[in-house]
Amino acid sequence: MILKNRNSRFAFQFGRQSALRSTDEMVEQLSEQLKKERAQHKFDLAEKDRELALVLRELAEARYELARRDTAAAFINAPSPSPSLH
């Protein structure tokens, strides 16, 4: 690009510098937005992990309770030992 006079060179350089500053500001804003989104994502993952841990705990408790009931029922329904065997 050939700039014919000093004013057009100045205008070109000023416009270029303005565009670079604008681009820098945009990059800065996008970087901040990305940081915020990453932090939110990290928080969301931590919440999901916490919820999953609670559900797994409830499942383990339910399985334990079922196993305890089955064991108690098996004990109750078991035939009593014969006194003649002892």
C-alpha positions as CSV (number, residue, x, y, z in Angstrom):
1,M,0.0,0.0,0.0
2,I,1.4,3.3,-1.0
3,L,0.4,6.3,1.1
4,K,0.7,9.5,-0.8
5,N,1.1,12.1,1.9
6,R,1.9,12.6,5.5
7,N,-1.8,13.0,6.6
8,S,-2.8,9.7,5.0
9,R,0.2,7.9,6.6
10,F,-0.8,9.4,9.9
11,A,-4.4,8.4,9.5
12,F,-3.4,4.9,8.5
13,Q,-1.1,4.5,11.5
14,F,-3.7,6.0,13.9
15,G,-6.3,3.7,12.5
16,R,-4.0,0.7,12.8
17,Q,-3.0,1.6,16.4
18,S,-6.7,2.1,17.3
19,A,-7.5,-1.3,15.8
20,L,-4.7,-2.9,17.7
21,R,-5.8,-1.3,21.0
22,S,-9.4,-2.4,20.3
23,T,-8.1,-6.0,19.5
24,D,-6.1,-6.0,22.7
25,E,-9.1,-4.9,24.7
26,M,-11.2,-7.6,23.1
27,V,-8.6,-10.2,23.8
28,E,-8.5,-9.0,27.4
29,Q,-12.3,-9.2,27.7
30,L,-12.4,-12.7,26.2
31,S,-9.6,-13.8,28.5
32,E,-11.6,-12.6,31.5
33,Q,-14.8,-14.2,30.2
34,L,-12.9,-17.5,29.6
35,K,-11.5,-17.4,33.2
36,K,-15.0,-16.9,34.6
37,E,-16.4,-19.7,32.5
38,R,-13.6,-22.0,33.5
39,A,-14.2,-21.2,37.2
40,Q,-18.0,-21.8,36.7
41,H,-17.3,-25.1,35.0
42,K,-15.0,-26.2,37.8
43,F,-17.7,-25.3,40.4
44,D,-20.3,-27.1,38.4
45,L,-18.1,-30.2,38.2
46,A,-17.5,-30.1,41.9
47,E,-21.3,-29.8,42.6
48,K,-22.0,-32.8,40.3
49,D,-19.2,-34.8,42.1
50,R,-20.8,-33.9,45.4
51,E,-24.3,-34.9,44.2
52,L,-22.9,-38.1,42.8
53,A,-21.2,-38.9,46.1
54,L,-24.5,-38.4,48.0
55,V,-26.4,-40.6,45.6
56,L,-23.8,-43.3,45.9
57,R,-23.9,-43.1,49.6
58,E,-27.7,-43.4,49.6
59,L,-27.4,-46.4,47.3
60,A,-24.8,-48.1,49.6
61,E,-27.1,-47.4,52.6
62,A,-30.1,-48.9,50.8
63,R,-28.1,-52.0,49.8
64,Y,-26.9,-52.4,53.3
65,E,-30.4,-52.2,54.7
66,L,-31.6,-54.7,52.2
67,A,-28.8,-57.1,53.0
68,R,-29.5,-56.7,56.7
69,R,-33.2,-57.4,56.2
70,D,-32.4,-60.5,54.1
71,T,-30.0,-61.7,56.7
72,A,-32.5,-61.2,59.5
73,A,-35.2,-62.9,57.4
74,A,-32.9,-65.8,56.7
75,F,-32.1,-66.2,60.4
76,I,-35.8,-66.0,61.4
77,N,-36.9,-68.5,58.8
78,A,-34.0,-70.9,59.4
79,P,-35.0,-74.2,61.0
80,S,-34.2,-74.5,64.6
81,P,-31.4,-76.8,65.4
82,S,-32.5,-80.3,66.5
83,P,-31.8,-81.1,70.1
84,S,-31.2,-84.7,69.0
85,L,-28.1,-83.7,67.1
86,H,-26.4,-82.4,70.2
